[in-house]
Amino acid sequence: MQIKKHAILSMDIEDWYHLDYIKDKNSNYKMLDGLDNYVKLLNDNNVHSSFFVLGEIANSIKSKLINLNNSGHDIASHGWDHKRPLLLTPEEFKADIYKSKAHLEDLLGSKVEGYRAPCFSLDRARLDIVKNIGYNYDSSRIDFGSHPLYGNIDLSGFHKHSNNITYLDNFFEFEVSTYNLLNKKLPISGGGYIRILPWLFMKRFVTNYLNSNELYVFFIHPFEMSDKLNPNFNNVSLLNKFRFSKGRSSVSKKLNSLIQILKSNDFEFTTFSNLRNQLINSPNI
């Protein structure tokens, strides 16, 4: 059975001070209220989401994570404290993602199936570690090599199921969506991209993408949907202040519009873990 036209919304649950371009790591000011706003939008639209959670903040939102897990959402790992995997040794990385997985599983009382690397900072050697530790899927691949923080994952030996979905044994890689514009890849998949780029263009790019792809993957962060004022930044450039702030007031409206576009194009909303389970039970795998 061919699996077609699925949309997966996801949130990387971290706080503003975890961002790589923020040098002031003052953690006293919280912006995790954006999680509540995101969940409300999901409930209003009757859709589920995957959540990639940092281990070090999981206890502070324990009851929310348990409720999300019990409501059919997918709780996955984002590592422990947002250190970029490519800056860690393989041994340090293995310890980081094992600690996060074990902590989340103890908190939830259920298996954590998925992983996404902070800043999409992953290579093949570390992807193999993700697989060998016992995760069932990863969503750290994004085809946007010009970004200085993103990694490059060699998927040699993986089988291609469809655009953006590859697998090895029963382990799946779900690639984050990009659009081919003038022979260059443009991310159309993240909160920052829909916040900063003009919505008129982004809407057109997404619609064109949906016409020729079976899976659309979106990601966002709590700070982008927070109602709070910007933090008092120290040692942050004007460019990065703009990058952080631009479009925060309108991102919920844009995300709601994106959901309507996906629905009107007959995309079925699911989670990474649910889609993987469908795929491994299909005759094509």
Protein Blocks (a to p, Z undefined) as FASTA:
>chain_A
ZZehiaddddddddfklpmklmblcfkbccklmmmmmmmmmmmnopacdddddfklmmmm
mmmmmmmmmnopacddebjnopafklpcfklmmmmmmmmmmmmmmmnopacfbdcdehhi
acfklmmmmmmnopabdcfbccdfkbmkbccddfehiacfbghiacehjbccddddddde
ehiacdfkbfklmmmpcfklmmmmmmmmmmmccbdcddddfklmpcbdcdddehiafklm
mmmmgoklmmmmmmmmmmmmmmmnopacddfklmmmmmmmpckZZ
